[in-house]
Amino acid sequence: MTTSTIEARLRSLEDERAILQTLYLYGHSLDDGREDVFMDCWTPDAVLHWPDRPPIAGVAALREAFRAHSHAPLAWHKHMLFLPRVRVEGDRAVVDSMFARLDRYASGPAVRSFGRYRDVLLRCADGRWRLQERIAEREATRGDVAPVR
């Protein structure tokens, strides 16, 4: 095994870890209400496709969507991301993963919705991986909405 092969393999693992950190930060920051962290997950020209809404494109629209979304401590929920499949293509990555949103209902915690994320990330000039596009494909959702605290 050559040094360059080991270096390439290490770079691939580091890229995948960095990509996953961005995807995890999306959920943590949205649930916790950390706008600065949420906004740092996106490229300036990013597009977010939430179900049943027009595309949310660009920094100003993403910030507005973040501010309109519920956050702790007024509403307790968790965006869970799991089973990500990451494909790195140079400075671009495509990730397919599954998600579930857990909400706090009067009867206790429950899954509110689940589905898939289809993501495109770019390695930015500062070396950080950021979302250029996220498509949230909701496959199922509860009809009742969890009460805001």
C-alpha positions as CSV (number, residue, x, y, z in Angstrom):
1,M,0.0,0.0,0.0
2,T,1.5,3.4,-1.0
3,T,1.5,6.5,1.1
4,S,-0.6,8.3,-1.4
5,T,-3.3,5.6,-1.2
6,I,-3.3,5.9,2.6
7,E,-3.5,9.7,2.3
8,A,-6.3,9.5,-0.1
9,R,-8.2,7.1,2.1
10,L,-7.7,9.3,5.1
11,R,-8.8,12.3,3.2
12,S,-12.0,10.4,2.2
13,L,-12.7,9.5,5.8
14,E,-12.1,13.1,7.0
15,D,-14.4,14.5,4.2
16,E,-17.2,12.1,5.2
17,R,-16.9,13.0,8.9
18,A,-17.0,16.7,8.1
19,I,-20.0,16.2,5.8
20,L,-21.8,14.3,8.6
21,Q,-21.0,17.1,11.1
22,T,-22.7,19.6,8.8
23,L,-25.8,17.4,8.5
24,Y,-26.0,16.9,12.3
25,L,-25.5,20.6,12.9
26,Y,-28.6,21.3,10.8
27,G,-30.8,19.3,13.2
28,H,-29.2,20.4,16.4
29,S,-29.2,24.1,15.5
30,L,-32.8,24.1,14.2
31,D,-34.1,22.3,17.3
32,D,-32.1,24.4,19.7
33,G,-32.7,27.8,18.0
34,R,-29.1,28.6,17.2
35,E,-29.5,30.7,14.1
36,D,-25.8,31.4,13.6
37,V,-24.9,27.7,13.5
38,F,-27.9,26.9,11.2
39,M,-26.9,29.7,8.8
40,D,-23.3,28.4,8.7
41,C,-24.6,25.1,7.3
42,W,-25.5,26.6,3.9
43,T,-23.7,28.0,0.9
44,P,-24.8,31.6,-0.1
45,D,-26.9,30.3,-3.0
46,A,-28.4,27.3,-1.2
47,V,-31.9,26.0,-1.7
48,L,-34.0,24.1,0.8
49,H,-37.0,22.2,-0.3
50,W,-39.3,21.6,2.7
51,P,-42.5,19.6,1.9
52,D,-45.6,21.5,0.8
53,R,-43.8,24.8,0.4
54,P,-42.1,26.7,-2.4
55,P,-38.3,26.3,-2.5
56,I,-36.4,28.4,0.1
57,A,-33.5,29.9,-1.8
58,G,-30.6,32.1,-0.6
59,V,-29.4,33.4,2.7
60,A,-32.3,35.8,3.5
61,A,-35.0,33.2,2.8
62,L,-33.2,30.6,4.8
63,R,-32.9,33.0,7.7
64,E,-36.6,33.8,7.5
65,A,-37.5,30.1,7.4
66,F,-35.3,29.4,10.4
67,R,-37.0,32.2,12.4
68,A,-40.5,31.0,11.5
69,H,-39.7,27.5,12.6
70,S,-40.3,26.4,16.2
71,H,-37.4,26.0,18.6
72,A,-36.7,25.0,22.2
73,P,-37.7,26.0,24.8
74,L,-41.1,27.0,23.3
75,A,-41.4,23.7,21.4
76,W,-39.4,20.5,22.1
77,H,-38.6,18.4,19.0
78,K,-35.6,16.6,17.6
79,H,-34.7,16.2,13.9
80,M,-33.0,12.8,13.7
81,L,-30.8,11.9,10.8
82,F,-29.8,8.3,10.2
83,L,-28.4,5.8,7.7
84,P,-26.6,8.4,5.6
85,R,-25.0,7.2,2.4
86,V,-22.2,9.7,1.4
87,R,-20.7,9.9,-2.0
88,V,-17.8,12.4,-2.3
89,E,-17.0,13.6,-5.8
90,G,-14.0,16.0,-5.4
91,D,-15.3,19.2,-3.8
92,R,-19.0,18.1,-4.1
93,A,-20.8,15.4,-2.2
94,V,-24.2,13.8,-2.6
95,V,-25.8,12.3,0.5
96,D,-29.0,10.3,0.8
97,S,-30.2,9.7,4.4
98,M,-33.3,9.1,6.4
99,F,-34.9,11.4,8.9
100,A,-37.5,11.3,11.7
101,R,-38.8,14.2,13.7
102,L,-39.6,13.4,17.3
103,D,-42.1,15.7,19.0
104,R,-43.4,16.1,22.5
105,Y,-47.1,15.3,22.7
106,A,-49.4,15.3,25.7
107,S,-49.3,11.5,25.8
108,G,-45.4,11.6,25.6
109,P,-42.8,11.6,22.9
110,A,-43.7,10.3,19.4
111,V,-42.5,10.4,15.8
112,R,-44.3,13.3,14.1
113,S,-42.9,12.5,10.6
114,F,-40.3,10.6,8.7
115,G,-38.8,10.5,5.3
116,R,-35.6,11.1,3.3
117,Y,-33.1,13.9,2.9
118,R,-31.5,14.2,-0.5
119,D,-28.5,16.6,-0.1
120,V,-25.8,18.2,-2.1
121,L,-22.9,19.7,-0.3
122,L,-19.9,21.7,-1.4
123,R,-16.5,22.1,0.1
124,C,-16.2,25.8,0.5
125,A,-13.1,28.1,0.3
126,D,-12.5,27.8,4.1
127,G,-12.5,24.0,3.8
128,R,-15.9,23.5,5.4
129,W,-18.6,21.4,3.8
130,R,-21.9,23.2,3.5
131,L,-25.3,22.4,2.1
132,Q,-26.0,23.7,-1.4
133,E,-29.3,21.9,-1.7
134,R,-31.5,19.9,0.7
135,I,-34.7,18.1,-0.5
136,A,-36.7,16.8,2.4
137,E,-39.0,14.1,1.1
138,R,-41.6,13.4,3.8
139,E,-43.1,10.0,3.5
140,A,-45.5,10.1,6.5
141,T,-46.7,12.5,9.1
142,R,-49.1,12.6,12.0
143,G,-52.3,14.6,11.5
144,D,-52.2,16.2,14.9
145,V,-49.6,18.8,15.7
146,A,-47.6,18.7,19.0
147,P,-48.6,21.6,21.2
148,V,-46.3,24.5,21.7
149,R,-45.3,24.8,25.3
